Amino acid sequence: MMNYFSYTMVFENREIHKRIEKGLGSKGKLRIIRELAKRPDSLLTKYALEKKTGIKPVDVRANLKSLVEIGWVVEHSYRIKKYQLNMEDEIVKETIDYMRKIKYLF
């Protein structure tokens, strides 16, 4: 029988799993994360991400929507929306560290 602590841990792990699967669920998301991680203090437009990643505009929009929903990317509302990696998120920080370690990100 599970106690409250065990149940809470299982629930929290499921939520973490969902965020990771949603965040890393496609080649497009990986490319967007990689481009944003190259310059974490910079803001990029959708157009810039399209050009840097080679991803179709419709896919960039869909991938950014998912990444913003899970809090991995921050959307800045200027005249033209700009995007930035959320380096305050622990999963994002660990993911970027891992990407550097395996040479996916330089």
Contacts in CASP RR format, 6 or more apart in sequence:
PFRMAT RR
TARGET T0000
AUTHOR 0000-0000-0000
METHOD contacts of the structure
MODEL  1
MMNYFSYTMVFENREIHKRIEKGLGSKGKLRIIRELAKRPDSLLTKYALE
KKTGIKPVDVRANLKSLVEIGWVVEHSYRIKKYQLNMEDEIVKETIDYMR
KIKYLF
2 10 0 8 1.000
16 91 0 8 1.000
19 70 0 8 1.000
19 72 0 8 1.000
19 91 0 8 1.000
20 91 0 8 1.000
22 66 0 8 1.000
22 69 0 8 1.000
22 70 0 8 1.000
23 29 0 8 1.000
23 33 0 8 1.000
23 66 0 8 1.000
23 67 0 8 1.000
23 70 0 8 1.000
23 72 0 8 1.000
24 30 0 8 1.000
24 33 0 8 1.000
24 95 0 8 1.000
26 63 0 8 1.000
28 53 0 8 1.000
28 55 0 8 1.000
28 59 0 8 1.000
28 60 0 8 1.000
28 63 0 8 1.000
29 63 0 8 1.000
29 66 0 8 1.000
29 67 0 8 1.000
30 104 0 8 1.000
31 53 0 8 1.000
31 54 0 8 1.000
31 55 0 8 1.000
32 49 0 8 1.000
32 53 0 8 1.000
32 55 0 8 1.000
32 60 0 8 1.000
32 63 0 8 1.000
32 64 0 8 1.000
32 67 0 8 1.000
32 73 0 8 1.000
33 67 0 8 1.000
33 72 0 8 1.000
33 85 0 8 1.000
33 92 0 8 1.000
33 95 0 8 1.000
33 96 0 8 1.000
33 99 0 8 1.000
34 99 0 8 1.000
34 104 0 8 1.000
34 105 0 8 1.000
35 44 0 8 1.000
35 49 0 8 1.000
35 52 0 8 1.000
35 53 0 8 1.000
36 44 0 8 1.000
36 49 0 8 1.000
36 73 0 8 1.000
36 83 0 8 1.000
36 84 0 8 1.000
36 85 0 8 1.000
37 85 0 8 1.000
37 96 0 8 1.000
37 99 0 8 1.000
37 105 0 8 1.000
38 105 0 8 1.000
38 106 0 8 1.000
40 84 0 8 1.000
40 85 0 8 1.000
40 87 0 8 1.000
40 96 0 8 1.000
41 84 0 8 1.000
42 84 0 8 1.000
43 76 0 8 1.000
43 82 0 8 1.000
43 83 0 8 1.000
43 84 0 8 1.000
44 52 0 8 1.000
44 82 0 8 1.000
44 83 0 8 1.000
44 84 0 8 1.000
45 80 0 8 1.000
45 81 0 8 1.000
45 82 0 8 1.000
45 83 0 8 1.000
46 57 0 8 1.000
46 60 0 8 1.000
46 61 0 8 1.000
46 64 0 8 1.000
46 81 0 8 1.000
46 83 0 8 1.000
49 55 0 8 1.000
49 60 0 8 1.000
49 64 0 8 1.000
49 83 0 8 1.000
50 56 0 8 1.000
50 57 0 8 1.000
50 60 0 8 1.000
53 60 0 8 1.000
55 63 0 8 1.000
64 73 0 8 1.000
64 75 0 8 1.000
64 83 0 8 1.000
67 73 0 8 1.000
68 74 0 8 1.000
68 75 0 8 1.000
68 83 0 8 1.000
71 86 0 8 1.000
71 89 0 8 1.000
72 85 0 8 1.000
72 86 0 8 1.000
72 89 0 8 1.000
72 91 0 8 1.000
72 92 0 8 1.000
73 83 0 8 1.000
73 84 0 8 1.000
73 85 0 8 1.000
73 86 0 8 1.000
74 83 0 8 1.000
74 84 0 8 1.000
74 85 0 8 1.000
74 86 0 8 1.000
75 81 0 8 1.000
75 82 0 8 1.000
75 83 0 8 1.000
76 82 0 8 1.000
76 83 0 8 1.000
76 84 0 8 1.000
85 92 0 8 1.000
85 96 0 8 1.000
86 92 0 8 1.000
87 93 0 8 1.000
87 96 0 8 1.000
96 105 0 8 1.000
99 105 0 8 1.000
100 106 0 8 1.000
END
